[in-house]
Amino acid sequence: MGRVSNWCARTAAIGGTWLLAAPGVSLAEPAAAPAGLQPYTARYQVSYRGLNGGEIESSFKRGAVAGQWQYETRVFPTLLARVAISSHAHELSVIQATATGVRPLSFNFDDGSTDAAKDVRLNYDWQALTVTGSVEGKPVSLTITPGTHDTSSVQAAMIQELLAGRKPQGFRIITGGKLREYRYWPEGKQQVMTPYGQVETEVWSSQRTGSNRVTKTWHAASLGYVPVQAIQYRKGNPEVQMKLVKLKRG
């Protein structure tokens, strides 16, 4: 999950960065799944062990260059959750998406304070196969391979895979300034109640190698595989949860 989403792990969320490809839909009836990624704005209610932590809003829009997209996440924490994260914190990623796949171009996290000690800046050079920047005040320089992602771009990659009818088995993701392996696996289908009525979802789980946390995400095909729910489990016990409360195109 992204830096904004780390608030979730500590207080009341899983992370807004698994939200992508939401099409325009009406409250009366879900729209048919789109052929590709679509612009959207989505808001999610977040909680930690049953305690309300506020909301996360994510927007996904086309960039100035053809094939580029911008993905931004902002938080609206409760008064209690503001101890862990500022209401001014935000995350912005630029990615490149084609029919053959997704790759990140840059990733930026601002914790909302005047101190840059917790900020993250990553820039990708796909010709040199390197990522450079800084993570929480420390310089980062990594050698990457095709298919490497950050915590935002991997969400687009996952949606793109599902839209193409593929079943990903894992991704290499940059977290904490390091390259880490994440395993993904399907867990069947399930009906989930949403603001748009009951929808059928594909349930996917993911886990970092060596971690005792598993994140389970419910993707609704009728909503363009936008996640409508996610739960993070630690040692098998649910800790943080996100539920879709609003979805708008544009």
Disulfide bonds with the S-S distance in Angstrom:
none
